[in-house]
Amino acid sequence: MSRNQQINEEKKEERKKKILSGALKLFAKRGLVATKISDIAQETAMSQGLIYHYYNSKEDIYTELIKTAFKKLIEACYILEKTEATPKGKIIMAIEGLLKGLTDNEDTALYHLLIAQATVSDVTPNEARTIIKEHNTVPYDVMTRIFEQGQKDGTIYHHNARELSILFWTTINGLAIYKSSHGAKSFTPDLSIITSMFFKK
């Protein structure tokens, strides 16, 4: 690949990221139905024609956002599970990483909100709905296994591991929704508040 081709590819990727980031804000705030391509164009300071050059419809953009969200989340879950650390250490790493994501990147909270909306919405595009159906349980499955391992070594409360996993993710998702709705006024709770729900003293 020539230098010019490489520059062009980098520009394309930058534009796609800009489109996705702008659309994410609008979809999370307004929903799919109330968001138009013209809104995304205005949000990203691009022409509608340029956006259509990358995506055929707003539904394609929406689906790409869902696909991206699950790809990143599932990769992170599997990396965490394979990490050489104790179950307690893995849970701490997961909470710290997720809270840091909510603090450092506005899009992180919006992705959590978008997935929650897409999961229950009647207008979610079929391809996006299929992605959710195929992958939605993976983060819960991974954390369930980690909690079970922690129960075996005596560091995690002996409640139902699946229920602990659900509590873990609903806590993170709840904080993400709080962050996305309160913006600068939101705060990140102390790590010990969250870990106290899972770790034995």
CYANA upper distance limits for C-alpha pairs under 8 A (distance plus 0.5 A):
  1 MET  CA      5 GLN  CA      6.58
  1 MET  CA      6 GLN  CA      6.95
  2 SER  CA      6 GLN  CA      6.71
  3 ARG  CA      7 ILE  CA      6.74
  4 ASN  CA      8 ASN  CA      6.67
  5 GLN  CA      9 GLU  CA      6.66
  6 GLN  CA     10 GLU  CA      6.69
  7 ILE  CA     11 LYS  CA      6.70
  8 ASN  CA     12 LYS  CA      6.73
  9 GLU  CA     13 GLU  CA      6.77
 10 GLU  CA     14 GLU  CA      6.66
 11 LYS  CA     15 ARG  CA      6.66
 12 LYS  CA     16 LYS  CA      6.68
 13 GLU  CA     17 LYS  CA      6.63
 14 GLU  CA     18 LYS  CA      6.66
 15 ARG  CA     19 ILE  CA      6.62
 16 LYS  CA     20 LEU  CA      6.61
 16 LYS  CA     54 TYR  CA      7.61
 17 LYS  CA     21 SER  CA      6.50
 18 LYS  CA     22 GLY  CA      6.58
 18 LYS  CA     44 THR  CA      7.01
 19 ILE  CA     23 ALA  CA      6.46
 19 ILE  CA     40 ILE  CA      7.69
 19 ILE  CA     44 THR  CA      6.76
 19 ILE  CA     51 ILE  CA      7.76
 20 LEU  CA     24 LEU  CA      6.38
 20 LEU  CA     61 ILE  CA      7.28
 20 LEU  CA     64 GLU  CA      8.47
 20 LEU  CA     65 LEU  CA      7.16
 21 SER  CA     25 LYS  CA      7.05
 21 SER  CA    107 ASP  CA      7.55
 22 GLY  CA     26 LEU  CA      7.11
 22 GLY  CA     40 ILE  CA      6.76
 22 GLY  CA     43 GLU  CA      6.27
 22 GLY  CA     44 THR  CA      6.17
 23 ALA  CA     27 PHE  CA      6.45
 23 ALA  CA     40 ILE  CA      6.09
 23 ALA  CA     43 GLU  CA      8.25
 23 ALA  CA     61 ILE  CA      7.91
 23 ALA  CA     62 TYR  CA      8.21
 24 LEU  CA     28 ALA  CA      6.44
 24 LEU  CA     62 TYR  CA      8.32
 24 LEU  CA     65 LEU  CA      7.69
 24 LEU  CA    107 ASP  CA      7.96
 24 LEU  CA    110 LEU  CA      7.38
 24 LEU  CA    111 TYR  CA      7.82
 24 LEU  CA    114 LEU  CA      8.17
 25 LYS  CA     29 LYS  CA      6.66
 25 LYS  CA    107 ASP  CA      8.12
 25 LYS  CA    110 LEU  CA      7.34
 26 LEU  CA     30 ARG  CA      6.15
 26 LEU  CA     31 GLY  CA      7.55
 26 LEU  CA     35 THR  CA      7.03
 26 LEU  CA     39 ASP  CA      8.39
 26 LEU  CA     40 ILE  CA      7.85
 27 PHE  CA     31 GLY  CA      4.91
 27 PHE  CA     32 LEU  CA      5.94
 27 PHE  CA     35 THR  CA      6.95
 27 PHE  CA     62 TYR  CA      8.23
 27 PHE  CA    114 LEU  CA      7.68
 28 ALA  CA    110 LEU  CA      6.62
 28 ALA  CA    111 TYR  CA      8.40
 28 ALA  CA    113 LEU  CA      6.91
 28 ALA  CA    114 LEU  CA      5.88
 28 ALA  CA    117 GLN  CA      8.46
 30 ARG  CA     34 ALA  CA      6.20
 30 ARG  CA     35 THR  CA      6.77
 31 GLY  CA     35 THR  CA      6.88
 32 LEU  CA     58 LYS  CA      8.37
 32 LEU  CA     59 GLU  CA      8.23
 32 LEU  CA     62 TYR  CA      8.08
 32 LEU  CA    123 VAL  CA      8.04
 32 LEU  CA    124 THR  CA      8.27
 33 VAL  CA    123 VAL  CA      8.11
 35 THR  CA     39 ASP  CA      6.83
 35 THR  CA     40 ILE  CA      8.10
 36 LYS  CA     40 ILE  CA      7.09
 36 LYS  CA     58 LYS  CA      7.50
 37 ILE  CA     41 ALA  CA      6.63
 37 ILE  CA     48 GLN  CA      7.07
 37 ILE  CA     51 ILE  CA      8.37
 37 ILE  CA     57 SER  CA      8.04
 37 ILE  CA     58 LYS  CA      6.59
 38 SER  CA     42 GLN  CA      6.69
 38 SER  CA     48 GLN  CA      6.64
 39 ASP  CA     43 GLU  CA      6.60
 40 ILE  CA     44 THR  CA      6.57
 41 ALA  CA     45 ALA  CA      6.22
 41 ALA  CA     46 MET  CA      5.39
 41 ALA  CA     47 SER  CA      6.04
 41 ALA  CA     48 GLN  CA      5.96
 41 ALA  CA     51 ILE  CA      7.54
 42 GLN  CA     46 MET  CA      7.12
 42 GLN  CA     47 SER  CA      8.31
 46 MET  CA     50 LEU  CA      7.05
 46 MET  CA     51 ILE  CA      7.55
 47 SER  CA     51 ILE  CA      7.05
 48 GLN  CA     52 TYR  CA      6.69
 49 GLY  CA     53 HIS  CA      6.74
 50 LEU  CA     54 TYR  CA      7.49
 51 ILE  CA     55 TYR  CA      6.65
 52 TYR  CA     56 ASN  CA      5.90
 52 TYR  CA     57 SER  CA      7.47
 55 TYR  CA     60 ASP  CA      6.63
 55 TYR  CA     61 ILE  CA      6.90
 56 ASN  CA     60 ASP  CA      6.91
 57 SER  CA     61 ILE  CA      7.22
 58 LYS  CA     62 TYR  CA      6.65
 59 GLU  CA     63 THR  CA      6.58
 59 GLU  CA    125 PRO  CA      6.85
 60 ASP  CA     64 GLU  CA      6.60
 61 ILE  CA     65 LEU  CA      6.78
 62 TYR  CA     66 ILE  CA      6.96
 62 TYR  CA    125 PRO  CA      8.50
 62 TYR  CA    128 ALA  CA      8.18
 63 THR  CA     67 LYS  CA      6.62
 63 THR  CA    125 PRO  CA      7.48
 63 THR  CA    127 GLU  CA      7.20
 63 THR  CA    128 ALA  CA      5.35
 64 GLU  CA     68 THR  CA      6.52
 64 GLU  CA    128 ALA  CA      8.50
 65 LEU  CA     69 ALA  CA      6.57
 65 LEU  CA    111 TYR  CA      8.40
 66 ILE  CA     70 PHE  CA      6.80
 66 ILE  CA    111 TYR  CA      8.49
 66 ILE  CA    114 LEU  CA      8.28
 66 ILE  CA    115 ILE  CA      7.23
 66 ILE  CA    128 ALA  CA      6.74
 66 ILE  CA    131 ILE  CA      8.04
 66 ILE  CA    132 ILE  CA      8.25
 67 LYS  CA     71 LYS  CA      6.57
 67 LYS  CA    128 ALA  CA      7.69
 67 LYS  CA    131 ILE  CA      7.25
 68 THR  CA     72 LYS  CA      6.74
 69 ALA  CA     73 LEU  CA      6.66
 69 ALA  CA    111 TYR  CA      6.85
 69 ALA  CA    115 ILE  CA      8.42
 70 PHE  CA     74 ILE  CA      6.31
 70 PHE  CA    132 ILE  CA      8.46
 70 PHE  CA    135 HIS  CA      7.57
 70 PHE  CA    136 ASN  CA      8.40
 71 LYS  CA     75 GLU  CA      6.57
 72 LYS  CA     76 ALA  CA      6.66
 73 LEU  CA     77 CYS  CA      6.72
 73 LEU  CA    139 PRO  CA      7.99
 74 ILE  CA     78 TYR  CA      6.75
 74 ILE  CA    135 HIS  CA      8.49
 74 ILE  CA    138 VAL  CA      7.29
 74 ILE  CA    139 PRO  CA      6.94
 75 GLU  CA     79 ILE  CA      6.66
 76 ALA  CA     80 LEU  CA      6.58
 77 CYS  CA     81 GLU  CA      6.71
 77 CYS  CA    139 PRO  CA      6.71
 77 CYS  CA    142 VAL  CA      7.08
 78 TYR  CA     82 LYS  CA      6.76
 78 TYR  CA    142 VAL  CA      7.83
 79 ILE  CA     83 THR  CA      6.67
 80 LEU  CA     90 LYS  CA      6.96
 80 LEU  CA     93 MET  CA      8.49
 80 LEU  CA     94 ALA  CA      7.81
 81 GLU  CA     90 LYS  CA      7.89
 81 GLU  CA    142 VAL  CA      7.36
 81 GLU  CA    146 ILE  CA      7.69
 83 THR  CA     90 LYS  CA      8.01
 85 ALA  CA     89 GLY  CA      6.14
 85 ALA  CA     90 LYS  CA      6.52
 86 THR  CA     90 LYS  CA      6.67
 86 THR  CA    150 GLY  CA      8.17
 87 PRO  CA     91 ILE  CA      6.76
 87 PRO  CA    146 ILE  CA      6.09
 87 PRO  CA    147 PHE  CA      7.35
 87 PRO  CA    149 GLN  CA      6.64
 87 PRO  CA    150 GLY  CA      5.49
 88 LYS  CA     92 ILE  CA      6.78
 88 LYS  CA    150 GLY  CA      6.82
 88 LYS  CA    155 THR  CA      7.22
 88 LYS  CA    156 ILE  CA      8.01
 88 LYS  CA    199 PHE  CA      8.08
 89 GLY  CA     93 MET  CA      6.59
 90 LYS  CA     94 ALA  CA      6.57
 90 LYS  CA    146 ILE  CA      8.19
 91 ILE  CA     95 ILE  CA      6.70
 91 ILE  CA    146 ILE  CA      8.20
 92 ILE  CA     96 GLU  CA      6.53
 92 ILE  CA    195 THR  CA      7.93
 93 MET  CA     97 GLY  CA      6.44
 94 ALA  CA     98 LEU  CA      6.53
 95 ILE  CA     99 LEU  CA      6.50
 95 ILE  CA    191 LEU  CA      7.96
 96 GLU  CA    100 LYS  CA      6.49
 96 GLU  CA    191 LEU  CA      7.81
 97 GLY  CA    101 GLY  CA      6.65
 98 LEU  CA    102 LEU  CA      6.88
 98 LEU  CA    172 ILE  CA      7.93
 99 LEU  CA    103 THR  CA      6.73
 99 LEU  CA    172 ILE  CA      8.33
 99 LEU  CA    188 THR  CA      7.48
100 LYS  CA    104 ASP  CA      6.37
101 GLY  CA    105 ASN  CA      6.16
101 GLY  CA    108 THR  CA      6.54
101 GLY  CA    109 ALA  CA      8.47
102 LEU  CA    106 GLU  CA      7.11
102 LEU  CA    108 THR  CA      6.08
102 LEU  CA    109 ALA  CA      6.04
102 LEU  CA    176 ALA  CA      7.06
102 LEU  CA    179 LYS  CA      7.84
103 THR  CA    188 THR  CA      7.89
105 ASN  CA    109 ALA  CA      8.21
106 GLU  CA    110 LEU  CA      7.30
106 GLU  CA    180 SER  CA      8.12
107 ASP  CA    111 TYR  CA      6.58
108 THR  CA    112 HIS  CA      7.13
108 THR  CA    176 ALA  CA      8.20
109 ALA  CA    113 LEU  CA      6.85
109 ALA  CA    176 ALA  CA      4.95
109 ALA  CA    177 ILE  CA      6.96
109 ALA  CA    179 LYS  CA      6.85
109 ALA  CA    180 SER  CA      6.13
110 LEU  CA    114 LEU  CA      6.49
110 LEU  CA    176 ALA  CA      7.78
110 LEU  CA    177 ILE  CA      8.03
110 LEU  CA    180 SER  CA      6.48
111 TYR  CA    115 ILE  CA      6.69
112 HIS  CA    116 ALA  CA      6.82
112 HIS  CA    173 ASN  CA      6.60
112 HIS  CA    176 ALA  CA      6.70
112 HIS  CA    177 ILE  CA      7.65
113 LEU  CA    117 GLN  CA      6.71
113 LEU  CA    173 ASN  CA      7.98
113 LEU  CA    176 ALA  CA      7.38
113 LEU  CA    177 ILE  CA      6.18
113 LEU  CA    180 SER  CA      8.03
114 LEU  CA    118 ALA  CA      6.46
115 ILE  CA    119 THR  CA      6.47
116 ALA  CA    120 VAL  CA      7.35
117 GLN  CA    121 SER  CA      6.40
118 ALA  CA    124 THR  CA      6.14
118 ALA  CA    129 ARG  CA      8.01
119 THR  CA    124 THR  CA      8.25
119 THR  CA    129 ARG  CA      7.72
119 THR  CA    132 ILE  CA      7.37
124 THR  CA    128 ALA  CA      7.04
124 THR  CA    129 ARG  CA      6.66
125 PRO  CA    129 ARG  CA      6.64
126 ASN  CA    130 THR  CA      6.65
127 GLU  CA    131 ILE  CA      6.86
128 ALA  CA    132 ILE  CA      6.79
129 ARG  CA    133 LYS  CA      6.66
130 THR  CA    134 GLU  CA      6.60
131 ILE  CA    135 HIS  CA      6.58
131 ILE  CA    136 ASN  CA      8.36
132 ILE  CA    136 ASN  CA      5.61
136 ASN  CA    140 TYR  CA      8.44
137 THR  CA    141 ASP  CA      6.53
138 VAL  CA    142 VAL  CA      6.68
139 PRO  CA    143 MET  CA      6.78
140 TYR  CA    144 THR  CA      6.49
140 TYR  CA    162 ARG  CA      7.90
140 TYR  CA    165 SER  CA      6.17
140 TYR  CA    166 ILE  CA      7.08
140 TYR  CA    169 TRP  CA      7.88
141 ASP  CA    145 ARG  CA      6.88
141 ASP  CA    162 ARG  CA      8.29
141 ASP  CA    165 SER  CA      8.35
142 VAL  CA    146 ILE  CA      6.91
143 MET  CA    147 PHE  CA      6.56
143 MET  CA    165 SER  CA      5.94
144 THR  CA    148 GLU  CA      6.65
144 THR  CA    161 ALA  CA      5.83
144 THR  CA    162 ARG  CA      5.66
144 THR  CA    164 LEU  CA      7.78
144 THR  CA    165 SER  CA      5.75
145 ARG  CA    149 GLN  CA      6.78
145 ARG  CA    161 ALA  CA      8.19
146 ILE  CA    150 GLY  CA      6.77
147 PHE  CA    151 GLN  CA      6.68
147 PHE  CA    156 ILE  CA      7.22
147 PHE  CA    161 ALA  CA      6.18
147 PHE  CA    164 LEU  CA      7.84
147 PHE  CA    165 SER  CA      7.82
148 GLU  CA    152 LYS  CA      6.90
148 GLU  CA    161 ALA  CA      6.32
149 GLN  CA    153 ASP  CA      7.07
150 GLY  CA    154 GLY  CA      6.63
150 GLY  CA    155 THR  CA      5.90
150 GLY  CA    156 ILE  CA      5.58
151 GLN  CA    155 THR  CA      6.52
151 GLN  CA    156 ILE  CA      5.25
151 GLN  CA    157 TYR  CA      6.93
151 GLN  CA    158 HIS  CA      6.51
154 GLY  CA    200 LYS  CA      8.34
155 THR  CA    199 PHE  CA      6.29
155 THR  CA    200 LYS  CA      6.06
156 ILE  CA    198 PHE  CA      6.13
156 ILE  CA    199 PHE  CA      5.25
156 ILE  CA    200 LYS  CA      6.16
157 TYR  CA    198 PHE  CA      6.35
157 TYR  CA    199 PHE  CA      6.59
157 TYR  CA    200 LYS  CA      6.34
159 HIS  CA    163 GLU  CA      7.97
159 HIS  CA    164 LEU  CA      7.52
160 ASN  CA    164 LEU  CA      6.87
161 ALA  CA    165 SER  CA      6.73
162 ARG  CA    166 ILE  CA      6.77
163 GLU  CA    167 LEU  CA      6.62
164 LEU  CA    168 PHE  CA      6.57
164 LEU  CA    198 PHE  CA      7.87
165 SER  CA    169 TRP  CA      6.81
166 ILE  CA    170 THR  CA      6.44
167 LEU  CA    171 THR  CA      6.49
168 PHE  CA    172 ILE  CA      6.99
169 TRP  CA    173 ASN  CA      6.47
170 THR  CA    174 GLY  CA      6.25
171 THR  CA    175 LEU  CA      6.73
172 ILE  CA    176 ALA  CA      6.70
173 ASN  CA    177 ILE  CA      6.69
174 GLY  CA    178 TYR  CA      6.62
175 LEU  CA    179 LYS  CA      6.52
175 LEU  CA    188 THR  CA      8.36
176 ALA  CA    180 SER  CA      6.62
177 ILE  CA    181 SER  CA      6.63
178 TYR  CA    182 HIS  CA      6.45
178 TYR  CA    186 SER  CA      7.36
179 LYS  CA    183 GLY  CA      5.90
179 LYS  CA    184 ALA  CA      8.47
179 LYS  CA    186 SER  CA      5.92
179 LYS  CA    187 PHE  CA      7.94
182 HIS  CA    186 SER  CA      5.77
189 PRO  CA    193 ILE  CA      7.40
189 PRO  CA    194 ILE  CA      8.33
190 ASP  CA    194 ILE  CA      7.83
191 LEU  CA    195 THR  CA      6.81
192 SER  CA    196 SER  CA      6.33
193 ILE  CA    197 MET  CA      7.84
194 ILE  CA    198 PHE  CA      8.15
195 THR  CA    199 PHE  CA      6.44
196 SER  CA    200 LYS  CA      8.08
